[in-house]
Structures are given as C-alpha cells and as structure tokens.
Amino acid sequence: MALPDHLPVHDRALTAYHADIGTPSSAYVYCPFNGRIVSINYVEHGAVSGGDAAITTKINGSSIGATGTATIAAAGSAAGVRGTITPGISAAVVTAGDFIEIASDGAPSSISPVTWTIVVRAG
C-alpha cells in the first residue's frame, strides 16, 4: 500500500523592530500571503526596568485573544533574552494583505528595544 502524500509545510518568518516597549507603542509587519501564525518570538536588546511590559498581538487591529498575549518581565531581563508567544490556532489566521501588530502597554521605565520574529505557516 502506498503511503499518502502530505502537503508540504512552509513556515515563513516576518520580522518587526519595536524601538521601545517602555512607551505605549506598537511594531507592525505586513503579511503578503495567507497562513496561520504559529509562533511570535522576541529577543530583547537590553534590560527592561521599572515594570513589566504587557504585550498584545493583533491582526488588522483586532486582538487575537489571550493566547496572543505575554509579559516581558523586568526580572531577569537583559540583552539577548528570548521568549515565545504561541497563539491559538483559530484566532491567528492571516490573509494576504493583513497587518500584524505587536503592542506594548509601556509599563517599563527604561528604553527597551525588541526584535520580533513572527512565524507564519503559509497555506
């Protein structure tokens, strides 16, 4: 019996630079293809101090729900510290032309840049 053919999986990475999560602000990235967000990864460029940053992920301005949120804690933060947000399957669907927004509440008192890598499973 022949084995079934599986559709290939194509994960693509989109990146966004957030100049300062220590002010209420957002980083945006355009998605040029259909797919589903499978992970949102970040790396800190410096220590976060003065408070924890609450992060909310949105597609076209609408929150993708509780699974798209995270806290970047001041405790233990430093340049090179990484983290991952894993959104729920149904809420993280993107269509070609959508924009993905990653918003910070601005709670830290430090200037804290972050680079985001959003992994989208195309299809």
C-alpha positions in Angstrom: 0.0 0.0 0.0 1.3 3.4 -1.0 1.8 6.0 1.7 -0.4 9.1 1.5 1.2 12.3 0.1 1.3 15.1 2.7 1.1 18.7 1.7 4.4 20.4 2.3 4.7 22.7 5.3 6.1 26.1 4.5 6.9 28.3 7.6 7.9 31.8 6.7 9.3 34.4 9.1 8.3 38.1 9.2 10.3 40.5 11.4 9.5 43.7 13.1 11.6 46.1 15.2 10.0 47.6 18.3 12.1 50.7 19.2 10.9 50.9 22.8 8.5 48.7 24.7 8.9 51.2 27.6 6.4 53.5 26.0 2.9 52.7 24.8 3.7 51.8 21.2 3.4 49.1 18.6 5.5 47.3 16.0 3.8 46.4 12.7 4.6 44.0 9.9 2.7 43.3 6.6 1.8 39.7 5.7 1.9 39.1 1.9 0.5 35.6 2.0 -2.3 33.5 3.6 -1.5 31.4 6.6 -1.6 30.9 10.3 0.7 32.4 12.9 2.4 29.5 14.7 4.7 31.5 16.9 5.8 35.0 17.8 9.4 35.1 19.1 11.3 38.0 20.5 14.8 39.0 21.6 15.5 41.9 23.9 18.2 44.4 23.0 18.7 45.5 26.6 17.4 45.1 30.2 13.8 46.1 31.0 13.5 48.0 34.2 10.8 49.8 36.2 8.0 47.4 35.4 6.9 44.5 33.3 5.6 45.1 29.7 2.3 43.6 28.8 2.3 42.6 25.2 -0.8 42.2 23.0 -0.8 40.7 19.5 -3.4 41.9 16.9 -4.3 41.2 13.3 -5.7 44.3 11.5 -6.2 46.0 14.9 -8.2 43.1 16.4 -6.7 41.2 19.4 -6.0 37.5 18.7 -7.1 36.8 22.3 -5.5 35.6 25.5 -3.1 33.2 23.7 -1.6 36.2 21.8 -0.5 38.0 25.0 2.6 37.9 27.0 4.5 39.7 29.7 8.1 40.7 29.2 9.3 40.7 32.8 11.9 43.2 34.2 13.2 40.5 36.5 15.9 38.5 34.6 15.8 40.7 31.5 19.0 41.5 29.6 20.3 41.9 26.1 19.8 38.6 24.3 17.0 37.3 26.5 14.4 35.5 24.3 10.8 34.4 24.6 7.9 33.0 22.6 4.2 33.6 22.3 2.2 30.7 20.9 -1.2 31.9 19.7 -4.3 29.7 19.5 -4.9 28.0 16.1 -8.3 29.6 15.2 -7.5 33.2 16.2 -4.2 33.5 14.4 -5.3 33.2 10.8 -3.9 35.8 8.4 -4.9 36.6 4.9 -2.6 38.2 2.3 -2.6 41.9 2.9 -3.3 41.8 6.6 -1.0 43.6 9.1 0.2 42.1 12.3 0.6 44.5 15.3 2.5 43.8 18.5 1.6 46.4 21.1 3.2 47.2 24.4 1.4 48.9 27.3 4.6 50.9 28.0 4.9 50.0 31.7 8.7 49.7 31.8 10.6 53.0 32.6 13.6 52.0 30.6 14.1 52.4 26.8 13.8 48.8 25.8 14.0 47.8 22.1 12.9 44.4 21.0 13.1 42.5 17.7 10.0 40.3 16.8 10.0 37.3 14.5 6.5 36.1 13.6 6.5 32.6 12.1 3.6 32.1 9.7 2.7 28.7 8.3 1.8 29.6 4.7 -1.2 27.9 3.1 
